[in-house]
Amino acid sequence: MPAAVVPESAGRGAGALRTTATHCPYCSLQCGMAVTAGDRPATLVPLDFPTNRGGLCSKGWSSTELLDHPERLTRPLVRAVPGDRTSPLVEASWDDALDRVVEAIERTQRTHGRDAVGCFGGGSLTNEQAYQFGKFARVALRTSAIDYNGRFCMSSAAGAANRAFGLDRGMPFPLSDIAGADVVVLVGSNPADTMPPAMRWFDAGRERGAQHIVVDPRRTATARSAALHLQPLPGTDLALANGLLHLAIAEGLVDEDYVAARTTGFAEVRDGVAAYWPDRVERITGVPVEQQRRTVFALARAAKAIVLTARGAEQHRSGTDTASAWINLALALGLPGRPGSGWGTVTGQGNGQGGREHGQKADQLPGYRSLADPAARAHVAAVWGVDPADLPMPGKSAFELLDALGTDGGVRTLLVLASNVAVSAPDARRVISRLRDLDFLVVSDFFLSQTAELADVVLPSAMWAEEAGTMTNLEGRVIRRRRALDPPAGVPDDLQLLATLAGRLGAGDRFSGDPETVFQELRRASAGGAADYSGISYERIDAEDGVFWPCPAPDHPGTPWLFTERFATPDGRARFVRVEHVEAHEPTDDEYPLVLTTGRVLAQYQSGTQTRRSRSLQLIAPTPRAELHPDLARRLGIAQDDVVELATRRGRARFHAQVTDSIRPDVVFAPFHWGGGSSANALTDPALDPTSKMPAFKVCAVAVARVGGPEERISPPEQADQPQPRPHQPPASVRPRPPARSRRSTSVKSTPRFLQGVYPVTGEGLTKPGPVDPALRYTVPAGCSAQALYLRAGNSTAELVYVLLLRDGEPMRWFPIGAKADTHVPLRVVEDLPGGSVIELHAAAPEGITGELVVDLGLVEV
């Protein structure tokens, strides 16, 4: 076995106990913990680290269970018959396994070109590993084909932040600011289940009277503790944000001084949100006007206010624009850069932030530099000691890369680190079929994941407590993952593996297996970039409980708070970006009448490769459960714990039923931590956001059927009933994306129309309605269509009065208005009105009654 693969000794004798301060391997909080190891098994206690303050969730408490799990991989696995993936995986020597990998790489590139070898990484890799993986692809392999699973998590928020602020750091302020905020709006985030230790900051805020508002189609544990829960239809968060900004403008709540001094582009956004009046937004989203108003006034009147978005808002084909809409609202209210206030996004994966900063994305170089920028290429190439011309140009994004596997022009040999795409990718059965089309698949992991089961070679890897390096948490705080114990004999970490492979490919002099050596190089490569780590050292991290980037010099204090004086744009101003609501890529219909959304549950994490092997976590969440509203369950004859089958246009999957009124009646929720017959991502829509290339995980059309009563084990769907994965179709040539206004003007251009005013009324009897005024008559122009969205009316008389809505002389709706009262009716059931239709409002009042009638009928003309 090559020497570089052998893990370095921890310098302690066998059985000598040592306690090491390190961090939890799971979410982006990176909670502090102390691991005591020597005689295995290891034990842990939480530490008073700034993000968790001595708290841990069930995943963190159980994390050491897996270090000595009986299914742990400790030796390379190869196919008994090379090239035949139907033959069993058998143990092999490192020399044999690496020989096969290098031979496959060289054969593939010789036959199909450099880009036929690809790399796929993960958001759990350390900064050093992510940096080295990007360098390995571009220097050792000289391929453009590299991306990572963070494309499925953070890319939409990153795209929105970059175009608004010129910089993407998930939270531009420390997590502790949440405790001091008077109002926090959480959009599509459920930290009570996904990162419970963070709730201590929310709890502290509520104890001092803070108001928390949660936007989520489910009444989650986070929503239940909030002052207000907005429950929109999945995929309509953009319309809601635009509607809130419309209200802020209408009510004079915009911070005009801030907008004038610190932003550009507000006039165009103001024009755009003019069409998002409250009643229309209620109709689109299902969020009542009263809740919209409460939210806007709470944000605008708070001395300190924070808006946080997460995957619920971002994992859509318009996820970047959705994040932009919430940024627009925050900018209009003057929040970003104001002490104790701002917009941020809640990063999910352990190193989801650092993992996207240093080069494992298809379009990036270290320091958040653009691979297409000549100056960036020259800087990084100088650090790497290569010619800038030898660096490849940007390659395909994650799903595009996966969808072209095994095709002409696509990747033929793939190396996967720290990712389980067979479960985590959208339209997962289609991705599995693409993995099978590969000429050669290599997976490095510490368990035999569903992706590893398909591989030609599986390489064992060290686990979190057995490796060293840095991570960057959700706040942008760079921290140290310290090695607490030795890995099993002969098992390397991914940094050492990449160094060894590079050596076998003839580039070993450019790669190191030592994390601190690699970090020193990362510092030089990132210097001057947006994510500048050049002033950060291991010693500083130890002394300061982590250092916030950007930190451009050793004497720089780091940057806990961004944008306090200027934004990272050329002129220092934030950019408003006009965005428009678009309907879901996949609308519901008679065959698929419901909306499916996916997400996490408390006791599981990501694809479940680790957590589903934890005995204690399995006791909490042993099986996948699909959430159904009681009304829906009753209509379909489904009871609690029944086995149900969810079907979409891509596949079928089975779950136990969780009947709960915490979800909308028209929505079904499924967790994505399971694979096989319970794979939620076998159902999801791979439609991509044009900016971020984020798939539409959070919304697709679905049908639900009862399969049978409660069963301990859920049998998979009948294979014959599964639709066949679609064949690969090369994407159309990529064109520059025009601004949002011109991009969507054709599909969403609409004009509001109002029939409104105060009119005298004289009653001729409730059975004798008549026209009120010629102004309350409207003809839909030829070539257009219209919809009536709401009616508001008031009655000054002392008797009941009716307002009648007519179409082409035929009554459509009657609206009773009480004596000296008013009414507000959202019109969600009025059909489309084609060109030429005549809309009128008539009134009927008791005979002899006189008074005034206030009328406001809102329509939209498309």
Sequence and secondary structure as in RCSB ss.txt:
>XXXX:A:sequence
MPAAVVPESAGRGAGALRTTATHCPYCSLQCGMAVTAGDRPATLVPLDFPTNRGGLCSKGWSSTELLDHPERLTR
PLVRAVPGDRTSPLVEASWDDALDRVVEAIERTQRTHGRDAVGCFGGGSLTNEQAYQFGKFARVALRTSAIDYNG
RFCMSSAAGAANRAFGLDRGMPFPLSDIAGADVVVLVGSNPADTMPPAMRWFDAGRERGAQHIVVDPRRTATARS
AALHLQPLPGTDLALANGLLHLAIAEGLVDEDYVAARTTGFAEVRDGVAAYWPDRVERITGVPVEQQRRTVFALA
RAAKAIVLTARGAEQHRSGTDTASAWINLALALGLPGRPGSGWGTVTGQGNGQGGREHGQKADQLPGYRSLADPA
ARAHVAAVWGVDPADLPMPGKSAFELLDALGTDGGVRTLLVLASNVAVSAPDARRVISRLRDLDFLVVSDFFLSQ
TAELADVVLPSAMWAEEAGTMTNLEGRVIRRRRALDPPAGVPDDLQLLATLAGRLGAGDRFSGDPETVFQELRRA
SAGGAADYSGISYERIDAEDGVFWPCPAPDHPGTPWLFTERFATPDGRARFVRVEHVEAHEPTDDEYPLVLTTGR
VLAQYQSGTQTRRSRSLQLIAPTPRAELHPDLARRLGIAQDDVVELATRRGRARFHAQVTDSIRPDVVFAPFHWG
GGSSANALTDPALDPTSKMPAFKVCAVAVARVGGPEERISPPEQADQPQPRPHQPPASVRPRPPARSRRSTSVKS
TPRFLQGVYPVTGEGLTKPGPVDPALRYTVPAGCSAQALYLRAGNSTAELVYVLLLRDGEPMRWFPIGAKADTHV
PLRVVEDLPGGSVIELHAAAPEGITGELVVDLGLVEV
>XXXX:A:secstr
  GGGS    S  TT  EEEEEE SSSTT  EEEEEESSSS EEEE   TTTTT   HHHHTGGGGGG TT   S
 EEESSTT TTS EEE  HHHHHHHHHHHHHHHHHHH GGGEEEEE TTS HHHHHHHHHIIIIIS  S EEEGG
GGTTHHHHHHHHHHHS   S SS TTHHHH SEEEEES  HHHH GGGHHHHHHHHHTT EEEEE SB  HHHHT
SSEEE   TT HHHHHHHHHHHHHHTT S HHHHHHHEE HHHHHHHHTT  HHHHHHHH   HHHHHHHHHHHH
H SSEEEEE HHHHSSTTHHHHHHHHHHHHHHTT TTSTT EEEE   STTTTGGGTTT STTEETTTEETT HH
HHHHHHHHHTS GGGS      HHHHHHTTTSTTS SEEEEES  HHHHSSSHHHHHHHHHH SEEEEEESS  T
TGGG SEEEE   GGG  EEEE TTSEEEEE   S  STT   HHHHHHHHHHHTT GGG  S HHHHHHHHHHH
HTTSSS  TT  HHHHHHHTSEES   STT    SS SSS  SSTTS EE         SS   SSS EEEEEE 
 TT  TTSTTGGG HHHHHH  S EEEE HHHHHHHT  TT EEEEE SS EEEEEEEE TTB TTEEEEESS  
GGG GGGTSEEEE TTT  EETT EEEEEEEEES  SS     GGGS                 HHHHHHHHH  
EEEEEEEEEEEE S TT  EE  GGGEEE  TT EEEEEEEEEEE SSS EEEEEEETTEEEEEEEE TT EEEE
E SS   EETT EEEEEEE  TT EEEEEEEEEEEE 
